[in-house]
Amino acid sequence: MATDYLEITDLTVSFDGFIAVDTVNLTVLKSDLRFLIGPNGAGKTTIIDAISGLVPSTGSIEFAGNHLQGKKVHKIARLGVGRTFQTSTVFEDLTVLQNLDIAAGAHRTPLTLLRRRSAVPEEVTAALETIGLTGQIDTLAGVLSHGQKQWLEIGMLLVQNAQLLLLDEPVAGMSHDERNATGELLQRISTERTVVIVEHDMDFMRSFAKSVTVLAAGKVLSEGSVAEVQADPRVQAVYLGTAAAAPTGAEI
Ligand SMILES: Nc1ncnc2c1ncn2[C@@H]1O[C@H](COP(=O)(O)OP(=O)(O)OP(=O)(O)O)[C@@H](O)[C@H]1O
């Protein structure tokens, strides 16, 4: 559908008079894998908080033709917007399958939830394959590796049929192999969806971003392909200016 994309216009978020996000415009098309990067405090997480309804904002946020602003978090989720956080929110005492089943249940009626099902629902099987956890179906989520927990969270968004995925530093704390597997997973799922990733890991961004928006002090500083933003002197200035405070590998 032609309107299957995220369109943000003049987005502004203030906290007690402090403007954390300042008249930001952002258009992310379906099939894009957009990285939001920028120094600490640039407003990256606040933007995805505003999209998912966690903080009030002004301006306009539209996804797939629906206005999201002013709607409650669960309503926004029902409109196809899924969000992960820096810390995993999976149910650690439940199995991989049970976690996915609960997430899938968000779309089921109470009657179908009560009915015993002999087979794993189709959308759960598909999500297990996509996130590579088919072999861990009966494993307790609590004993999964850090990377696998993040993949399970992404799987939970997939079974909820999220069409816009907002991921906050998905590879923080992951091993090198897990980071690569996550990048490949995100490339796969982004072909049919819109994916926005807040990220500090510049190696990961360079390897997997389809497009990049650079933020600084609440504003969009630069936007384009990895090569375009890397070549932008304003971006270099911001990163060089903060290099001393930035984590290893943060330089663009
Ligand atoms: N709930 C809040 N109340 C007050 N100020 C806040 C709140 N949330 C964020 N801020 C401030 O808004 C600014 C933007 O924060 P935000 O977390 O969006 O930045 P960020 O780009 O995601 O940074 P980081 O990379 O460090 O996570 C920061 O100055 C932060 O201190």
The ligand as an SDF file (V2000), in Angstrom:
LIG
                    3D

 31 33  0  0  0  0  0  0  0  0999 V2000
   11.8790   11.7830   30.8570 N   0  0  0  0  0  0  0  0  0  0  0  0
   12.7650   12.7530   30.6830 C   0  0  0  0  0  0  0  0  0  0  0  0
   12.7560   13.8440   31.4680 N   0  0  0  0  0  0  0  0  0  0  0  0
   13.6470   14.8370   31.2910 C   0  0  0  0  0  0  0  0  0  0  0  0
   14.6000   14.8470   30.3420 N   0  0  0  0  0  0  0  0  0  0  0  0
   14.6700   13.7870   29.5470 C   0  0  0  0  0  0  0  0  0  0  0  0
   13.7620   12.6790   29.6580 C   0  0  0  0  0  0  0  0  0  0  0  0
   14.0680   11.7680   28.7080 N   0  0  0  0  0  0  0  0  0  0  0  0
   15.1120   12.2710   28.0160 C   0  0  0  0  0  0  0  0  0  0  0  0
   15.4720   13.4760   28.5340 N   0  0  0  0  0  0  0  0  0  0  0  0
   16.5460   14.3300   28.0220 C   0  0  0  0  0  0  0  0  0  0  0  0
   16.3170   14.5310   26.6410 O   0  0  0  0  0  0  0  0  0  0  0  0
   17.5490   14.5250   25.9320 C   0  0  0  0  0  0  0  0  0  0  0  0
   17.4750   13.4740   24.8410 C   0  0  0  0  0  0  0  0  0  0  0  0
   17.4900   12.1940   25.4530 O   0  0  0  0  0  0  0  0  0  0  0  0
   17.4810   10.8630   24.6120 P   0  0  0  0  0  0  0  0  0  0  0  0
   17.5040    9.7330   25.5880 O   0  0  0  0  0  0  0  0  0  0  0  0
   16.3940   10.8920   23.6160 O   0  0  0  0  0  0  0  0  0  0  0  0
   18.8570   10.9590   23.8520 O   0  0  0  0  0  0  0  0  0  0  0  0
   19.5990    9.8630   22.9980 P   0  0  0  0  0  0  0  0  0  0  0  0
   20.0180   10.4970   21.7370 O   0  0  0  0  0  0  0  0  0  0  0  0
   18.7630    8.6330   22.9000 O   0  0  0  0  0  0  0  0  0  0  0  0
   20.8600    9.6080   23.9210 O   0  0  0  0  0  0  0  0  0  0  0  0
   21.6220    8.2660   24.2990 P   0  0  0  0  0  0  0  0  0  0  0  0
   22.3330    7.8750   23.0840 O   0  0  0  0  0  0  0  0  0  0  0  0
   22.5380    8.6890   25.3880 O   0  0  0  0  0  0  0  0  0  0  0  0
   20.5890    7.2700   24.7530 O   0  0  0  0  0  0  0  0  0  0  0  0
   18.6370   14.2810   26.9560 C   0  0  0  0  0  0  0  0  0  0  0  0
   19.1890   15.5310   27.3150 O   0  0  0  0  0  0  0  0  0  0  0  0
   17.9090   13.6520   28.1130 C   0  0  0  0  0  0  0  0  0  0  0  0
   18.5600   13.9450   29.3360 O   0  0  0  0  0  0  0  0  0  0  0  0
  1  2  1  0
  2  3  1  0
  2  7  2  0
  3  4  2  0
  4  5  1  0
  5  6  2  0
  6  7  1  0
  6 10  1  0
  7  8  1  0
  8  9  2  0
  9 10  1  0
 10 11  1  0
 11 12  1  0
 11 30  1  0
 12 13  1  0
 13 14  1  0
 13 28  1  0
 14 15  1  0
 15 16  1  0
 16 17  2  0
 16 18  1  0
 16 19  1  0
 19 20  1  0
 20 21  2  0
 20 22  1  0
 20 23  1  0
 23 24  1  0
 24 25  2  0
 24 26  1  0
 24 27  1  0
 28 29  1  0
 28 30  1  0
 30 31  1  0
M  END
$$$$
